[in-house]
Amino acid sequence: MEVDNDASDRDGHRSTSESWQCLETIDNAHKRTVRSVAFEPTQGRALATASFDGTTAIWEKGPNDETYDCVATLEGHENEAKSVAWSASGQLLATCGRDKSVWIWESNGEGDFDCISVLMEHTQDVKMVLWHPSEELLVSFSYDNTIRIWKDEDDDWYSAATLTGHTSTVWGGAFSHNGKYLASVSDDRTVRVWTWGTTPDESSDANAGLYYRPGISYECVATVPDSVHTRAIYSVSWGRPPNKDAAPNGGDSSSGSDLGYLATGCGDNTLRIFKVTTDGSLDVTLTCTQENAHGLSDINCVEWNPTYPGWLATCGDDGTVRIWYLEE
C-alpha cells in the first residue's frame, strides 16, 4: 500500500496536473489571515470564510455562475475567528474563535443570518467546530484540552457532553461516514477515537426536573499512542476505503467491519494513513507513511475527497497544496 502524488490517470478518477485550475480568486476577502473555508453542503453555491479579523464572510455565486459576491458579514467574535462549518442541512453555520466562544447562526436565505446561540463553556481558545454528518450535533475542539458536544433542546443549545483524555490542545477531529465514531488529534501527539455510550433515560425519575436536559455519553475506544507521531498533530480526516463507492443515500457502502482510513497531518512533516476496522473492538493500524510530504514544513491540514475514495489533499507551511492517491 502506498500514497503517491503521481500525475498519471487511473481508474477514470485521476487527472494530469494541468487539469487542476484556479477558477477564481477572491482578492481582499478579509483584512487579516483567512483561517477556515467551507462550502454550503446542499447546493455548493455558497462559501463561508472565517478570518483573524474576527468576521465570517458568506460568498455566493449567481444563477449564471458569476463571480463570488459577499452577501453577508457575520460579526460578533471579539477577535480571531478560527473555524467555520455548515451543518448537513445547510441551515446552520457554526463559528469559533480565540475569544473561547462558539457561535451558531441560522440561515434565513438570501444572505440573511441570525445568531441563535453563543456558547461560552470552553475556558481557552476554540480551535475547530465540526457538525455530525447526519444529525444536528455540533462538536468543538479547544486549547483547554477538551472536546464538547453541543445539542439543541427546544431552541436552546447546551453542552451535552465533555470529552476528556487529551493532555494538551485538541486541534480538531473528524467523524466516520456512518457518524458512529469521532476521531480527535492533539498537541499531546495522540489520536483518540470515540463512540457513543449510553444516553440517559429521559423518562426515569432520576432525570425528572424542570431544567433537566439529556446528556450524551461518549467513550474512548481506541488510542494511537504518542510514540507514533513525534510532534503535535494538527489535522485528521476520515475517508472511505479506496475503490468502494458511496451508497446511494450518501452512506458508506463498505462492509460493516471496514471503516475506511484516517489520515493525519503533523508537525513532524510526515503524512500517515491508518486503516480502521471493527470486529468486536475497534482497531486503528498504521498502514503507510510519507515522510517530508511537504519538505521540511509542518502539514497543517489533510482532507479526503468525499466523492472519489483514495484522493487526499494536504497543505503545509511550504505554501503548497498536494493531491495524493492511496493505492491498496
Protein Blocks (a to p, Z undefined) as FASTA:
>chain_A
ZZdfbfbdeehlaccfklpccfbdcehkbfbdcfbdcddfklopaccdddfkopacdddd
dfkopacddfbdcehifbdcfbdcddfkopaccdddfkopacddddebjhiacdfbdcfk
bfbdcfbdcddfkbccdddddfkopacddddeehiacdfbdcehiabdcfbdcddfkopa
ccdddfkopacdddddddddfkbmklgcjklccddddddfbdcdfklpmbdcfbdcdddd
ehiacdfkopafbdfklgbjaddddfkopacddddddehiacdddfbdcehklojaccfb
dcddfklghiacdddfkopacdddddZZ
